[in-house]
Amino acid sequence: MKGFHWGKFFWRDWQTDLNLQACSLAARGLWMEMLCNMAVADPVGHLILPPRRKSETEAKQVGRMCKADARQVLPLIRELESMGVFSRNNEGIIICRRMIRDAERSQEGRIHIAKRWGEPNRSPNRLPNRSNGSHLIGDLLVEAEAEAEAVEGGHPLRPPKKRTPPTSPLGGEALVVANFARKEGKE
């Protein structure tokens, strides 16, 4: 199945769209049903109707899709269209402008990700890519610390730390024991 399986819904946009809010409750309900069908359509944002039977009207097709009577649906479609809630493409198919824009932006994002990561099928969320490279920095620091222990004078990449006695609400001994347990992997 193509289309969106989930999607962002901008509640405030729904509530503040003056053209939509000027429509009746029934028309807004029909529009929501139509949006649900357009979200999973291919292409996204287009109301792809079931195959037409002889002498079947658009209202009857939308009615079948939304489980409503064509006599109820026809005036609601006219109301939504007259208020500019939806548009039609060159073939006369009902489209949701916002959903099409969002789908285009999503596709642009996929293209940029493919360029960024080099391989279109490579997920950018695999383990090595999730970090900010600190796993590499960590390995280098471990090596540098090992070298620093061998060379007197401290770590070659960092200034020497001032040693302060450990403090803990439980006292210095508890902190030393906790640090020793952590190093030994016994936490």
VEXPA-296175 format. One record per residue (C-alpha): residue number from 1; residue in one letter; chain; x negated, y negated, z. Coordinates in steps of 0.05 Angstrom, whole numbers, plus 5000, padded with zeros to 4 digits. Each point is the difference from the previous one (the first is absolute). Last residue first. Layout:
+-----+--------+--------+------+-------+------+
! num ! residu ! chaine ! east ! north !   up !
+-----+--------+--------+------+-------+------+
! NUM !      a !      A !    X !     Y !    Z !
...
+-----+--------+--------+------+-------+------+
***
This chain:
+-----+--------+--------+------+-------+------+
! num ! residu ! chaine ! east ! north !   up !
+-----+--------+--------+------+-------+------+
! 187 !      e !      A ! 4455 !  5040 ! 5792 !
! 186 !      k !      A ! 4947 !  5055 ! 4998 !
! 185 !      g !      A ! 4963 !  4979 ! 4936 !
! 184 !      e !      A ! 4932 !  4996 ! 5035 !
! 183 !      k !      A ! 4994 !  4927 ! 4981 !
! 182 !      r !      A ! 5070 !  4987 ! 5026 !
! 181 !      a !      A ! 4985 !  5037 ! 5065 !
! 180 !      f !      A ! 4936 !  4959 ! 5011 !
! 179 !      n !      A ! 5038 !  4935 ! 4988 !
! 178 !      a !      A ! 5055 !  5021 ! 5049 !
! 177 !      v !      A ! 4948 !  5020 ! 5052 !
! 176 !      v !      A ! 4963 !  4934 ! 4992 !
! 175 !      l !      A ! 5066 !  4961 ! 5005 !
! 174 !      a !      A ! 5020 !  5037 ! 5063 !
! 173 !      e !      A ! 4932 !  4988 ! 5032 !
! 172 !      g !      A ! 5003 !  4925 ! 4988 !
! 171 !      g !      A ! 5063 !  4989 ! 5040 !
! 170 !      l !      A ! 5073 !  5020 ! 4991 !
! 169 !      p !      A ! 5019 !  4932 ! 4971 !
! 168 !      s !      A ! 4941 !  5010 ! 4955 !
! 167 !      t !      A ! 4935 !  4964 ! 4988 !
! 166 !      p !      A ! 4938 !  5026 ! 4967 !
! 165 !      p !      A ! 4935 !  4962 ! 5015 !
! 164 !      t !      A ! 4981 !  4952 ! 4945 !
! 163 !      r !      A ! 4948 !  5015 ! 4947 !
! 162 !      k !      A ! 4990 !  4943 ! 4952 !
! 161 !      k !      A ! 5005 !  5027 ! 4931 !
! 160 !      p !      A ! 4940 !  4996 ! 4953 !
! 159 !      p !      A ! 5013 !  4963 ! 4935 !
! 158 !      r !      A ! 5030 !  5044 ! 4946 !
! 157 !      l !      A ! 4975 !  5030 ! 4936 !
! 156 !      p !      A ! 4931 !  5026 ! 5022 !
! 155 !      h !      A ! 5028 !  5028 ! 5066 !
! 154 !      g !      A ! 4954 !  4992 ! 5059 !
! 153 !      g !      A ! 4927 !  4982 ! 5014 !
! 152 !      e !      A ! 4965 !  5068 ! 5002 !
! 151 !      v !      A ! 5008 !  5041 ! 4938 !
! 150 !      a !      A ! 5025 !  5071 ! 5006 !
! 149 !      e !      A ! 5064 !  4978 ! 5034 !
! 148 !      a !      A ! 5009 !  4948 ! 4946 !
! 147 !      e !      A ! 4995 !  5053 ! 4946 !
! 146 !      a !      A ! 5056 !  5039 ! 5032 !
! 145 !      e !      A ! 5040 !  4936 ! 5006 !
! 144 !      a !      A ! 4989 !  4986 ! 4926 !
! 143 !      e !      A ! 5025 !  5069 ! 4981 !
! 142 !      v !      A ! 5062 !  4992 ! 5044 !
! 141 !      l !      A ! 5010 !  4930 ! 4971 !
! 140 !      l !      A ! 4997 !  5027 ! 4929 !
! 139 !      d !      A ! 5051 !  5054 ! 5016 !
! 138 !      g !      A ! 5046 !  4948 ! 5032 !
! 137 !      i !      A ! 4994 !  4954 ! 4940 !
! 136 !      l !      A ! 5023 !  5056 ! 4955 !
! 135 !      h !      A ! 5059 !  5017 ! 5045 !
! 134 !      s !      A ! 5013 !  4925 ! 5006 !
! 133 !      g !      A ! 5015 !  4996 ! 4926 !
! 132 !      n !      A ! 5065 !  4963 ! 5012 !
! 131 !      s !      A ! 5035 !  5065 ! 5014 !
! 130 !      r !      A ! 5058 !  5028 ! 4961 !
! 129 !      n !      A ! 4959 !  5012 ! 4938 !
! 128 !      p !      A ! 4961 !  5059 ! 5027 !
! 127 !      l !      A ! 5063 !  5034 ! 5027 !
! 126 !      r !      A ! 5045 !  4996 ! 4939 !
! 125 !      n !      A ! 5045 !  4940 ! 4997 !
! 124 !      p !      A ! 4978 !  4973 ! 4933 !
! 123 !      s !      A ! 5030 !  5062 ! 4967 !
! 122 !      r !      A ! 4964 !  5021 ! 4938 !
! 121 !      n !      A ! 5047 !  5013 ! 4942 !
! 120 !      p !      A ! 4984 !  4936 ! 4962 !
! 119 !      e !      A ! 4925 !  5007 ! 5010 !
! 118 !      g !      A ! 4956 !  4939 ! 5006 !
! 117 !      w !      A ! 5022 !  4978 ! 5069 !
! 116 !      r !      A ! 5009 !  4927 ! 4984 !
! 115 !      k !      A ! 5023 !  5009 ! 4929 !
! 114 !      a !      A ! 5052 !  5052 ! 5020 !
! 113 !      i !      A ! 5021 !  4956 ! 5058 !
! 112 !      h !      A ! 5009 !  4941 ! 4953 !
! 111 !      i !      A ! 5043 !  5043 ! 4953 !
! 110 !      r !      A ! 5042 !  5025 ! 5058 !
! 109 !      g !      A ! 5010 !  4929 ! 5024 !
! 108 !      e !      A ! 5023 !  4979 ! 4931 !
! 107 !      q !      A ! 5050 !  5057 ! 5001 !
! 106 !      s !      A ! 5027 !  4976 ! 5067 !
! 105 !      r !      A ! 5005 !  4929 ! 4974 !
! 104 !      e !      A ! 5040 !  5025 ! 4940 !
! 103 !      a !      A ! 5046 !  5041 ! 5045 !
! 102 !      d !      A ! 5012 !  4939 ! 5044 !
! 101 !      r !      A ! 5017 !  4957 ! 4939 !
! 100 !      i !      A ! 5048 !  5054 ! 4975 !
!  99 !      m !      A ! 5034 !  5004 ! 5069 !
!  98 !      r !      A ! 5008 !  4925 ! 5003 !
!  97 !      r !      A ! 5031 !  4995 ! 4931 !
!  96 !      c !      A ! 5052 !  5054 ! 5013 !
!  95 !      i !      A ! 5023 !  5026 ! 4933 !
!  94 !      i !      A ! 5067 !  5016 ! 4966 !
!  93 !      i !      A ! 4988 !  5030 ! 4931 !
!  92 !      g !      A ! 5023 !  4957 ! 4941 !
!  91 !      e !      A ! 4946 !  5026 ! 4953 !
!  90 !      n !      A ! 4963 !  4933 ! 5003 !
!  89 !      n !      A ! 4999 !  5003 ! 5077 !
!  88 !      r !      A ! 5059 !  4981 ! 5043 !
!  87 !      s !      A ! 4997 !  4956 ! 5062 !
!  86 !      f !      A ! 5024 !  5008 ! 5071 !
!  85 !      v !      A ! 5026 !  4955 ! 5056 !
!  84 !      g !      A ! 5016 !  4945 ! 4950 !
!  83 !      m !      A ! 5067 !  4982 ! 5031 !
!  82 !      s !      A ! 5037 !  5019 ! 4936 !
!  81 !      e !      A ! 4963 !  5067 ! 4999 !
!  80 !      l !      A ! 5019 !  5018 ! 5072 !
!  79 !      e !      A ! 5073 !  4980 ! 4989 !
!  78 !      r !      A ! 5004 !  5037 ! 4933 !
!  77 !      i !      A ! 4971 !  5063 ! 5033 !
!  76 !      l !      A ! 5051 !  4993 ! 5056 !
!  75 !      p !      A ! 5058 !  4991 ! 4951 !
!  74 !      l !      A ! 4980 !  5064 ! 4964 !
!  73 !      v !      A ! 4986 !  5042 ! 5062 !
!  72 !      q !      A ! 5070 !  5004 ! 5031 !
!  71 !      r !      A ! 5034 !  5022 ! 4935 !
!  70 !      a !      A ! 4941 !  5046 ! 4986 !
!  69 !      d !      A ! 5015 !  5038 ! 5064 !
!  68 !      a !      A ! 4942 !  5012 ! 5048 !
!  67 !      k !      A ! 4950 !  5055 ! 5012 !
!  66 !      c !      A ! 4940 !  4955 ! 4987 !
!  65 !      m !      A ! 4975 !  5037 ! 4938 !
!  64 !      r !      A ! 5071 !  5015 ! 4976 !
!  63 !      g !      A ! 5020 !  4928 ! 5010 !
!  62 !      v !      A ! 4938 !  4976 ! 4964 !
!  61 !      q !      A ! 5019 !  5044 ! 4941 !
!  60 !      k !      A ! 5073 !  4977 ! 5002 !
!  59 !      a !      A ! 4978 !  4927 ! 5003 !
!  58 !      e !      A ! 4953 !  5011 ! 4941 !
!  57 !      t !      A ! 5059 !  5025 ! 4960 !
!  56 !      e !      A ! 5014 !  5071 ! 4975 !
!  55 !      s !      A ! 5030 !  5004 ! 4930 !
!  54 !      k !      A ! 4965 !  5066 ! 4987 !
!  53 !      r !      A ! 4957 !  5022 ! 5059 !
!  52 !      r !      A ! 4940 !  4961 ! 5019 !
!  51 !      p !      A ! 4939 !  5033 ! 5029 !
!  50 !      p !      A ! 4987 !  4979 ! 5072 !
!  49 !      l !      A ! 4979 !  4928 ! 5011 !
!  48 !      i !      A ! 4929 !  4976 ! 5008 !
!  47 !      l !      A ! 5006 !  4936 ! 5040 !
!  46 !      h !      A ! 4930 !  4972 ! 4989 !
!  45 !      g !      A ! 4957 !  4976 ! 5058 !
!  44 !      v !      A ! 4950 !  5057 ! 4994 !
!  43 !      p !      A ! 4991 !  5029 ! 4931 !
!  42 !      d !      A ! 5015 !  5056 ! 5014 !
!  41 !      a !      A ! 5052 !  4995 ! 5054 !
!  40 !      v !      A ! 4991 !  5013 ! 5074 !
!  39 !      a !      A ! 5006 !  4927 ! 5022 !
!  38 !      m !      A ! 5054 !  4986 ! 4948 !
!  37 !      n !      A ! 5048 !  5050 ! 5032 !
!  36 !      c !      A ! 4992 !  4970 ! 5069 !
!  35 !      l !      A ! 5007 !  4930 ! 4970 !
!  34 !      m !      A ! 5066 !  5020 ! 4967 !
!  33 !      e !      A ! 5028 !  5024 ! 5067 !
!  32 !      m !      A ! 4976 !  4934 ! 5031 !
!  31 !      w !      A ! 5034 !  4961 ! 4944 !
!  30 !      l !      A ! 5065 !  5038 ! 5012 !
!  29 !      g !      A ! 4998 !  4980 ! 5073 !
!  28 !      r !      A ! 4987 !  4928 ! 4982 !
!  27 !      a !      A ! 5059 !  5002 ! 4952 !
!  26 !      a !      A ! 5045 !  5030 ! 5054 !
!  25 !      l !      A ! 4978 !  4946 ! 5051 !
!  24 !      s !      A ! 5019 !  4946 ! 4950 !
!  23 !      c !      A ! 4947 !  4959 ! 4964 !
!  22 !      a !      A ! 4976 !  4932 ! 5024 !
!  21 !      q !      A ! 4948 !  5035 ! 5042 !
!  20 !      l !      A ! 4969 !  5029 ! 4937 !
!  19 !      n !      A ! 4993 !  4933 ! 4966 !
!  18 !      l !      A ! 4975 !  4967 ! 5064 !
!  17 !      d !      A ! 4946 !  5052 ! 5011 !
!  16 !      t !      A ! 4987 !  4987 ! 5074 !
!  15 !      q !      A ! 5024 !  5065 ! 5030 !
!  14 !      w !      A ! 4968 !  5045 ! 4948 !
!  13 !      d !      A ! 4935 !  4961 ! 5001 !
!  12 !      r !      A ! 5000 !  5003 ! 5076 !
!  11 !      w !      A ! 5006 !  5075 ! 4998 !
!  10 !      f !      A ! 4941 !  5010 ! 4953 !
!   9 !      f !      A ! 5002 !  5074 ! 4987 !
!   8 !      k !      A ! 4934 !  5033 ! 4990 !
!   7 !      g !      A ! 5005 !  5065 ! 4963 !
!   6 !      w !      A ! 5007 !  5074 ! 5004 !
!   5 !      h !      A ! 5001 !  5055 ! 4948 !
!   4 !      f !      A ! 4986 !  4949 ! 4946 !
!   3 !      g !      A ! 5008 !  5020 ! 4928 !
!   2 !      k !      A ! 4985 !  5067 ! 4969 !
!   1 !      m !      A ! 5027 !  5067 ! 5019 !
+-----+--------+--------+------+-------+------+
***
